[in-house]
Amino acid sequence: MTVPKIAVLATGLAGSFVVATMHPLPAQALPRYASACSACHAAVSAGVSTAVPSKTALSAGASYTVRITLASGGSGPAGYWISGPGGVSGGPSSAGAFTATLKAPATAGLKTYRVWTRQGRRVGSVTYKITVSTAVSPIQFGRIQYNAPGTDLATKASINGEYVVIQNRGTVARSLTGWTVRDAQAHIYKFGTFTLGAKKSVVLRTGKGTSTATTRYWGLTSHVWGNTADKASLRAPAKTANTDYCAWTSAGPGYKNC
């Protein structure tokens, strides 16, 4: 509120006056519920009791909740803002507690979040931590027969003696459309339209043949896997990193259970 201007007659100057305007000190602006509260406030503990995540160990992209309970003694509309990857806000409300829903970030590691709260003019903050691990795909290599039985010959039977088993270890069917299998020399097989049932496996043979629901054929005219050393990589579409891999560095028995 602005106090009306007060005209003060200046002594000794007939007909002249000085105008003085009086203003109260401006009140500190309250932060918005979805603002970077740290721009105005240092990290404080008053005003918030706890911020407890429902889980502290999560896989990337997994959902979890945070229970936020305000300390007693505050008054006025309340709200919160969680800063950090995928942070969310809520309020205003007259509630003294909130439940926020978030998703764990895509990158693995220890993640720290700060929860800012406001109840009227009372501002507080507290932190919580979660550990994020990279989600493990249910699509995995099983057995790899990298050395076909017998002497390697340029025959269909010998070439198809090499094979890779790909398993779906999950409980739901998974599309393998666009997935790739490759060796260390960048020979690549790409799945066409194909779905692998839950708890099922498919065999990828190196040579030629007619593909079925349980056996796919790479279509090569020579062996592809190294008999003494190689690395098989399994990759989902649009991925630059392997979903799974299996390597060997000696001749061994001619196969490897990955």
C-alpha positions in Angstrom: 0.0 0.0 0.0 1.4 3.5 -0.9 0.9 6.2 1.7 -0.7 9.4 0.2 1.8 12.1 -0.8 2.4 14.6 2.0 3.2 18.2 1.0 5.5 19.9 3.4 5.8 23.7 3.2 9.4 24.7 3.1 10.2 27.3 5.7 11.3 30.7 4.5 10.2 30.1 0.9 6.8 31.6 0.3 4.6 29.7 -2.0 7.2 26.9 -2.4 7.0 23.4 -1.0 8.8 20.1 -1.1 6.9 16.8 -1.8 7.9 13.7 0.2 6.6 10.3 -0.8 6.7 7.4 1.8 6.7 3.7 0.8 6.9 0.7 3.1 9.6 -1.9 2.5 8.5 -4.4 -0.2 7.5 -7.8 1.2 9.8 -10.7 0.0 8.2 -12.3 -3.1 7.0 -15.8 -2.5 8.5 -18.4 -5.0 6.2 -20.2 -7.4 5.6 -23.9 -6.6 7.5 -24.9 -9.7 10.4 -22.5 -9.5 14.0 -22.9 -8.7 13.6 -22.1 -5.0 17.4 -22.0 -4.5 17.5 -18.8 -6.5 15.9 -17.1 -3.4 16.6 -19.4 -0.5 19.5 -21.3 0.8 19.0 -25.0 1.7 17.1 -25.0 5.0 15.5 -27.6 7.1 12.6 -25.7 8.6 9.2 -26.3 7.1 9.6 -29.9 5.9 9.8 -33.0 8.0 10.5 -35.8 5.6 10.7 -36.8 2.0 10.7 -40.6 1.8 10.9 -42.4 -1.6 8.9 -45.6 -1.9 12.1 -47.4 -3.3 15.7 -46.4 -3.1 17.0 -48.9 -5.7 15.3 -48.7 -9.1 15.9 -49.7 -12.7 16.1 -47.0 -15.3 12.7 -45.6 -16.2 10.9 -47.3 -13.2 8.1 -45.4 -11.5 8.3 -44.6 -7.8 6.6 -42.2 -5.3 7.9 -39.8 -2.7 5.9 -39.1 0.5 6.5 -35.5 1.5 5.4 -34.5 5.1 5.5 -30.9 6.2 6.6 -30.0 9.7 4.0 -28.8 12.1 3.6 -25.2 12.9 3.2 -23.7 9.5 0.1 -22.1 8.1 -1.3 -21.1 4.7 -1.5 -22.8 1.4 1.3 -25.5 0.9 3.1 -26.9 -2.0 6.3 -28.5 -3.1 8.8 -28.7 -5.9 11.3 -31.6 -6.5 14.5 -30.5 -8.3 16.4 -33.2 -10.1 16.0 -35.4 -13.2 12.3 -35.5 -14.0 11.4 -33.3 -11.0 7.7 -32.4 -10.4 5.7 -29.9 -8.4 2.4 -29.8 -6.6 0.1 -27.4 -4.8 -1.2 -25.0 -3.6 -3.2 -27.1 -1.1 -4.2 -27.0 2.6 -2.8 -30.5 3.0 0.1 -31.2 5.3 1.4 -34.1 3.3 1.8 -34.9 -0.4 2.7 -37.9 -2.5 4.7 -37.2 -5.7 5.1 -39.7 -8.5 8.4 -39.7 -10.5 10.3 -41.9 -12.9 13.9 -42.9 -12.4 16.2 -41.3 -14.9 17.7 -43.3 -17.8 21.3 -43.0 -16.6 22.6 -45.3 -13.9 24.2 -44.2 -10.7 23.4 -42.5 -7.3 20.9 -39.6 -7.8 20.2 -36.9 -5.3 17.0 -34.9 -5.3 16.1 -31.8 -3.3 12.5 -31.3 -2.2 11.5 -27.7 -1.6 8.3 -26.9 0.3 6.4 -23.8 1.0 3.6 -23.3 3.5 2.5 -19.7 3.5 5.8 -17.8 4.0 7.5 -20.8 5.5 10.0 -22.4 3.1 12.0 -25.5 3.7 14.1 -28.1 1.9 15.3 -31.7 2.4 17.1 -34.2 0.1 16.7 -37.8 -0.7 18.7 -40.3 -2.8 18.0 -43.2 -5.1 20.3 -45.6 -6.9 19.5 -46.3 -10.5 20.6 -49.4 -12.3 20.5 -50.1 -16.0 17.5 -52.2 -16.9 18.4 -55.7 -18.0 16.6 -56.8 -21.2 14.8 -60.2 -21.1 16.2 -60.8 -24.6 19.5 -62.6 -24.1 21.9 -64.9 -25.9 21.7 -68.6 -24.9 24.1 -71.0 -26.5 26.4 -70.1 -29.3 27.8 -72.9 -31.5 30.7 -70.9 -33.0 32.5 -73.9 -34.4 30.4 -76.2 -36.5 30.9 -79.9 -35.7 33.5 -81.6 -37.8 35.7 -80.0 -40.4 34.5 -76.6 -41.7 33.3 -77.1 -45.3 31.7 -74.8 -47.8 28.5 -76.8 -47.6 25.0 -75.8 -46.4 25.1 -78.4 -43.7 28.5 -77.3 -42.3 27.7 -73.6 -42.4 24.3 -74.2 -40.7 26.2 -76.1 -38.1 27.1 -72.7 -36.7 24.2 -71.1 -34.8 23.2 -68.7 -32.1 20.3 -69.2 -29.7 18.4 -66.1 -28.6 16.1 -66.4 -25.6 13.2 -64.4 -24.2 13.5 -64.9 -20.5 10.6 -62.6 -19.7 7.0 -63.3 -19.0 5.5 -61.5 -22.1 6.1 -61.9 -25.8 8.7 -59.5 -27.3 9.0 -58.1 -30.8 12.5 -58.7 -32.3 11.7 -56.8 -35.4 14.7 -54.7 -36.4 17.0 -56.3 -33.8 20.5 -57.2 -35.0 23.1 -59.9 -34.3 26.7 -59.1 -35.3 30.2 -60.5 -34.9 33.4 -58.6 -34.2 34.0 -58.0 -37.9 30.7 -56.2 -38.3 28.8 -58.9 -40.2 25.2 -58.1 -39.3 22.0 -60.1 -39.3 18.8 -58.1 -39.0 15.5 -59.6 -37.9 12.5 -58.9 -40.1 9.0 -58.9 -38.6 9.3 -61.4 -35.8 7.9 -61.9 -32.3 9.5 -64.2 -29.7 7.1 -65.6 -27.2 7.5 -65.5 -23.4 10.0 -68.1 -22.2 10.7 -69.1 -25.8 13.9 -69.2 -27.9 14.8 -68.9 -31.5 17.9 -70.4 -33.3 19.7 -68.2 -35.8 21.7 -70.4 -38.2 24.5 -68.9 -40.3 23.6 -70.5 -43.7 20.6 -70.6 -46.0 17.2 -72.2 -45.3 13.5 -71.4 -44.8 12.9 -69.4 -41.7 10.2 -70.6 -39.2 8.9 -69.5 -35.9 11.8 -71.3 -34.1 14.6 -71.1 -36.6 15.9 -68.1 -38.7 18.6 -68.3 -41.4 21.3 -65.6 -41.9 21.7 -66.6 -45.5 25.5 -66.5 -45.7 27.6 -68.8 -47.9 30.5 -69.2 -45.5 31.1 -69.6 -41.8 30.9 -66.3 -39.8 32.0 -67.0 -36.3 35.6 -67.2 -35.3 36.6 -70.7 -34.1 39.2 -69.4 -31.6 38.0 -65.9 -30.8 35.1 -63.7 -31.5 32.3 -61.6 -30.0 28.6 -61.9 -30.6 26.5 -58.8 -30.0 22.8 -58.5 -29.7 21.3 -55.0 -30.2 17.8 -53.6 -30.1 16.6 -51.2 -32.8 18.0 -47.6 -32.6 20.4 -48.7 -29.9 24.1 -47.8 -30.1 25.0 -50.0 -27.2 24.6 -53.8 -27.0 21.6 -55.3 -25.3 23.7 -58.4 -24.7 27.0 -59.8 -25.8 28.9 -63.1 -25.6 32.7 -63.5 -26.3 35.2 -66.2 -26.4 39.0 -66.1 -26.6 40.0 -69.7 -27.3 38.9 -72.7 -29.3 37.4 -74.4 -26.3 34.7 -77.0 -27.0 33.4 -75.1 -30.0 30.4 -73.6 -28.2 29.6 -71.3 -25.3 26.6 -71.0 -23.0 26.3 -67.3 -22.6 
